[in-house]
């Protein structure tokens, strides 16, 4: 008998029939003697619907009230899921994040989990219940409902698996595993049977939408076995995310290609080249809770520097306003500009550690297609470039072919 946490995304609970399919799958696992905790997202499209409603009332909704509203999407799904399980004769009980007491900080709309009280869940599991928990949400120390940001249900699932010391956390989605790249863009993309946590973390951070980055971080930190499966197929092993790479000659150099259309580039021109200038630029951005991704600084012959960084596309205008209002005059910057017509393409693979020339090959392939590179970022197992968004699909296709990632 194993303790398994199963997380189902919005497309997996999009309507009553899919919720019934979910219940039948859970019933099969329960019949094998397993203890099951189910974590569900809001029904597909529901979070966007609620967000649009809020914006009709208030264009920039108050974060606390927005979380109060958005959390209702999952509350509907847990009730429906519990009812579907009961209809099959199973004992089931649903919990919101605050009822479990998934304690978070108070960063509304993007809260982070601090602790989980697993007492009631363990008791229910011992009593034979299937426990259904609302993903994406928690409660802060003052009792306010918080949400974990988009994709936060993955994080809820992994965090519960860590707290309960589950044997496996299964993430059910609309794809049957992790692919070398998005098969909707490259039909020849191949499903990976295994991938390391390091690689999955890089793919998630670079734009792969299969798993939310924080859920992968959580799984790696607490050594939670993670498996990605399709909720629309009864058979298949999906993709197992492993703790260590396989040391063999068949290990591919590159495991996958990620891309992200959701970033924007901000450039601060003509800044004095002196200590502390990076903090003076990025400090106010961080205080506004805006995440920064890639950063490049170039020093000119005139003693000034140009500072470029990327943020989420939705936060570009907010970041530009902060820089122009609070930073530009203070540091004496000549100009501040934004560009939201960019895309990021990344190649990822643990094989980079033992192979040279990967970066030069990537740059050559892009150059041969006339694709200009605007920014570059690297790690031990990743190379990411920012390019004009109109070249995104071409870049992914040629890199996928050049690094031999197609189906054999």
C-alpha positions in Angstrom: 0.0 0.0 0.0 1.3 3.5 -1.0 0.3 7.0 -0.1 -0.2 8.9 -3.4 -1.0 12.5 -4.0 -2.7 13.1 -7.3 -3.0 16.6 -8.7 -5.5 17.4 -11.5 -5.3 20.6 -13.6 -8.1 22.7 -15.0 -8.6 20.7 -18.2 -8.8 17.5 -16.2 -11.8 18.9 -14.2 -13.3 21.1 -17.0 -16.8 19.6 -16.8 -18.8 17.0 -14.8 -17.9 14.1 -17.1 -14.2 14.8 -16.7 -14.6 15.0 -12.9 -16.4 11.6 -13.1 -13.4 10.2 -15.1 -11.1 11.5 -12.4 -13.2 9.8 -9.7 -13.1 6.5 -11.6 -9.3 6.7 -11.8 -9.0 7.4 -8.1 -11.4 4.5 -7.4 -9.0 2.2 -9.2 -6.1 3.3 -7.1 -8.2 3.0 -4.0 -9.2 -0.6 -5.0 -5.5 -1.5 -5.1 -5.2 -0.5 -1.4 -3.6 2.9 -1.8 -4.3 6.0 0.3 -5.1 8.9 -2.0 -5.0 12.6 -1.6 -6.5 14.5 -4.6 -5.5 18.1 -5.3 -7.6 20.0 -7.9 -7.4 23.2 -9.8 -10.4 25.4 -10.7 -12.4 24.2 -13.7 -10.7 25.2 -17.0 -11.2 28.9 -17.7 -12.8 29.7 -14.4 -9.9 31.6 -12.9 -9.7 33.8 -16.0 -13.5 34.4 -15.8 -13.2 35.5 -12.1 -10.2 37.7 -12.9 -12.1 39.4 -15.7 -15.1 40.0 -13.4 -12.8 41.6 -10.9 -11.3 43.9 -13.5 -14.7 45.0 -14.7 -15.3 46.4 -11.2 -11.7 47.6 -10.5 -9.1 47.7 -13.3 -6.3 47.1 -10.9 -8.0 44.9 -8.3 -7.0 45.0 -4.6 -4.8 41.9 -4.1 -6.5 40.8 -0.9 -9.9 40.9 -2.3 -8.8 39.4 -5.6 -7.4 36.3 -3.7 -10.7 36.1 -1.8 -12.5 35.9 -5.1 -10.1 33.7 -7.1 -10.0 31.0 -4.4 -13.7 30.2 -4.9 -12.8 28.5 -8.2 -11.1 25.6 -6.5 -13.8 25.4 -3.8 -16.4 24.5 -6.4 -14.1 21.8 -7.8 -13.3 20.1 -4.5 -17.0 19.8 -3.7 -17.9 18.4 -7.1 -14.9 15.9 -6.9 -15.9 14.7 -3.4 -19.5 14.2 -4.7 -18.3 12.2 -7.7 -16.2 10.0 -5.4 -19.2 9.5 -3.1 -21.4 8.6 -6.0 -18.9 5.7 -6.7 -19.4 4.5 -3.1 -16.1 5.9 -1.7 -15.7 7.9 1.5 -14.5 11.4 0.5 -14.0 14.7 2.3 -13.0 18.0 0.8 -10.9 20.8 2.3 -10.1 24.4 1.3 -6.5 25.5 1.8 -7.4 27.4 4.9 -9.3 24.3 6.4 -6.2 22.2 5.9 -4.2 25.1 7.2 -1.8 25.5 4.4 0.0 28.5 6.0 1.5 31.0 3.7 3.1 34.5 3.8 1.0 37.5 3.1 2.1 38.2 -0.5 -1.4 38.2 -2.0 -1.7 36.7 -5.5 1.8 35.1 -5.3 2.1 33.8 -1.7 4.6 31.2 -0.7 3.9 28.2 1.5 5.4 28.2 5.0 4.0 25.1 6.6 1.2 22.6 6.3 -0.9 21.1 9.2 -1.3 17.4 8.1 -3.1 16.2 11.2 -6.6 16.1 9.9 -5.6 14.7 6.5 -3.7 11.8 8.1 -6.6 11.0 10.4 -9.0 10.9 7.4 -6.7 8.7 5.4 -6.4 6.3 8.3 -10.2 6.3 8.5 -10.5 5.2 4.8 -11.3 8.6 3.2 -10.1 10.0 -0.1 -9.1 13.5 0.9 -9.7 16.2 -1.7 -7.8 19.5 -1.3 -8.2 22.8 -3.1 -5.0 23.7 -4.9 -3.6 27.2 -5.5 -4.6 28.6 -2.1 -3.7 28.9 1.6 -4.1 31.2 4.5 -1.8 33.7 6.1 -1.1 34.2 9.8 -3.9 36.7 10.1 -6.5 34.4 8.6 -6.6 36.0 5.2 -7.1 33.7 2.2 -4.1 33.8 -0.2 -3.4 32.4 -3.6 0.0 31.0 -4.8 0.1 32.5 -8.3 -0.7 30.8 -11.7 0.1 27.1 -11.7 0.0 27.1 -7.9 -2.0 23.9 -7.7 1.2 22.0 -8.7 2.9 23.5 -5.7 0.1 22.6 -3.4 0.2 19.0 -4.6 4.0 18.7 -4.2 3.9 20.5 -0.8 1.3 18.1 0.5 3.2 15.1 -0.8 6.3 16.4 1.1 4.3 17.1 4.3 2.7 13.7 4.2 5.9 11.9 3.1 3.9 10.5 0.2 5.4 7.7 -1.9 4.7 9.6 -5.2 3.2 12.8 -6.4 1.4 12.4 -9.7 0.7 15.5 -11.8 -2.2 14.8 -14.2 -2.5 17.2 -17.1 -3.5 17.4 -20.7 -0.2 15.9 -21.9 1.1 12.5 -21.3 4.5 13.6 -20.0 7.4 16.0 -20.5 8.4 16.4 -24.2 11.6 17.6 -25.8 9.7 20.7 -26.7 6.0 21.7 -27.2 4.6 19.1 -29.7 2.1 21.7 -30.8 5.0 23.7 -32.2 7.2 20.8 -33.3 5.1 17.6 -34.1 8.3 15.5 -34.1 8.9 16.3 -30.4 9.5 13.2 -28.3 8.2 12.2 -24.9 10.9 11.7 -22.3 10.6 8.6 -20.0 12.9 10.2 -17.4 14.3 13.6 -16.8 16.4 14.9 -13.9 15.1 17.5 -11.4 17.9 19.9 -12.5 16.7 19.7 -16.1 13.0 20.0 -15.2 13.8 23.0 -13.0 15.6 24.7 -15.9 12.9 23.8 -18.4 10.2 25.1 -16.1 12.1 28.3 -15.3 12.7 29.0 -19.0 9.0 28.7 -20.0 8.0 25.1 -20.2 4.3 25.0 -19.1 4.2 21.4 -18.0 5.1 22.1 -14.4 5.2 25.2 -12.4 8.8 26.1 -11.3 8.0 26.3 -7.6 6.5 22.9 -7.6 9.7 21.4 -9.1 11.8 23.4 -6.5 9.7 22.0 -3.8 10.0 18.4 -5.1 13.7 18.6 -5.4 14.2 20.2 -2.0 12.1 17.5 -0.2 12.9 14.6 -2.5 9.4 14.0 -3.6 9.0 11.5 -6.4 7.3 13.3 -9.2 5.5 11.8 -12.3 3.7 13.7 -15.1 0.8 11.8 -16.6 -2.2 12.4 -18.9 -5.6 12.5 -17.3 -7.1 11.5 -20.7 -5.3 8.2 -21.0 -5.8 5.1 -18.8 -2.4 3.6 -19.8 1.1 5.0 -19.9 4.0 5.6 -17.5 4.3 9.4 -18.2 7.6 11.0 -17.4 9.4 10.3 -14.1 11.4 13.2 -12.7 14.5 11.6 -11.1 17.0 12.7 -8.5 20.1 11.7 -10.4 21.1 11.5 -14.0 22.0 8.2 -15.7 25.7 7.9 -16.3 25.8 6.1 -19.6 26.9 6.8 -23.2 23.3 7.1 -24.3 22.7 10.2 -22.2 21.7 12.9 -24.6 23.6 16.2 -24.5 20.4 18.2 -24.8 17.1 17.0 -23.2 14.7 19.7 -24.2 14.0 23.1 -25.6 11.9 25.6 -23.7 10.5 28.9 -24.9 8.6 31.8 -23.3 6.6 34.5 -25.1 5.6 36.2 -21.8 8.7 38.3 -21.2 9.5 42.0 -21.9 12.9 43.7 -22.0 13.6 46.9 -20.2 16.7 49.0 -20.9 18.1 51.8 -18.8 20.6 53.8 -20.9 23.4 56.1 -19.9 23.7 55.2 -16.3 26.8 56.3 -14.3 29.2 53.3 -14.0 29.7 53.2 -10.2 29.1 50.8 -7.3 25.5 50.3 -6.2 23.9 51.4 -9.5 22.4 47.9 -10.1 20.8 48.0 -6.6 19.4 51.5 -7.2 17.8 50.3 -10.4 16.5 46.9 -9.3 15.8 47.7 -5.6 12.5 49.6 -6.3 11.5 46.8 -8.8 12.0 44.2 -6.1 10.0 46.3 -3.6 7.1 46.3 -6.1 7.2 42.5 -6.0 8.2 42.3 -9.7 10.3 39.3 -10.7 13.4 40.0 -12.8 14.8 37.2 -15.0 17.8 37.9 -17.3 20.2 40.8 -16.6 22.9 42.3 -18.8 25.1 45.3 -18.1 27.4 46.9 -20.7 30.0 49.6 -19.9 30.8 52.2 -22.6 33.9 54.2 -23.2 32.3 57.4 -21.8 32.1 56.0 -18.3 28.4 55.2 -18.4 26.7 51.8 -18.5 23.6 50.4 -20.2 21.5 48.2 -17.9 19.0 45.7 -19.5 16.8 43.2 -17.8 13.6 41.2 -18.5 10.3 41.0 -16.5 7.0 39.4 -17.2 5.2 41.1 -20.1 2.2 42.0 -17.9 4.5 43.9 -15.5 6.5 45.9 -18.0 4.4 49.1 -17.8 4.4 48.9 -14.0 8.2 48.5 -14.0 8.7 51.4 -16.5 6.5 53.7 -14.4 8.6 52.9 -11.3 11.9 53.5 -13.1 10.7 56.8 -14.6 9.1 58.1 -11.5 11.5 57.0 -8.8 14.8 56.0 -10.4 15.6 57.9 -13.7 16.1 61.4 -12.1 17.8 60.0 -9.1 20.5 58.1 -10.9 20.7 60.4 -14.0 19.8 57.8 -16.6 19.6 59.2 -20.1 16.7 57.1 -21.3 14.5 54.2 -20.2 12.7 52.0 -22.8 10.7 48.8 -22.9 10.2 46.1 -25.6 7.5 43.5 -25.3 8.0 42.0 -28.8 10.7 39.5 -27.6 10.8 35.8 -26.8 13.2 33.6 -24.9 14.5 30.3 -26.2 16.5 27.9 -24.0 18.3 24.6 -24.5 18.6 22.4 -21.5 20.6 19.2 -20.7 22.9 17.7 -18.1 25.0 16.5 -20.9 26.4 20.0 -21.3 28.6 19.4 -18.4 30.7 17.0 -20.3 30.4 18.4 -23.8 32.0 21.5 -25.2 30.9 23.7 -28.0 27.2 23.5 -27.3 26.8 27.3 -27.0 28.7 28.0 -30.3 26.6 25.4 -32.1 23.4 27.0 -30.9 24.6 30.5 -31.9 25.8 29.3 -35.3 22.4 27.6 -36.0 20.5 30.8 -35.2 22.9 32.9 -37.2 22.4 30.7 -40.3 18.7 31.5 -40.1 19.3 35.2 -39.8 18.1 35.3 -36.1 19.8 38.0 -34.1 20.5 37.3 -30.4 19.7 40.3 -28.1 20.6 38.7 -24.7 22.3 35.6 -23.4 22.1 33.8 -20.1 23.8 30.5 -19.2 24.1 28.0 -16.4 25.9 24.7 -16.1 23.1 22.9 -17.9 21.3 25.7 -19.8 21.8 28.3 -22.5 19.0 30.9 -22.9 18.8 33.6 -25.5 16.4 36.5 -26.1 15.3 37.0 -29.7 12.7 38.9 -31.7 9.4 37.1 -31.0 8.6 36.8 -34.8 11.5 34.3 -35.0 10.5 32.1 -32.0 8.9 29.2 -33.9 11.7 29.0 -36.5 14.3 29.1 -33.7 12.7 26.2 -31.8 12.3 24.1 -34.9 15.8 24.4 -36.2 17.4 23.9 -32.8 15.2 20.8 -32.1 16.4 19.3 -35.4 20.1 20.3 -35.0 20.3 18.8 -31.6 18.6 15.6 -32.8 15.7 15.6 -30.4 13.2 14.1 -32.9 11.5 10.8 -32.5 13.9 8.0 -33.5 
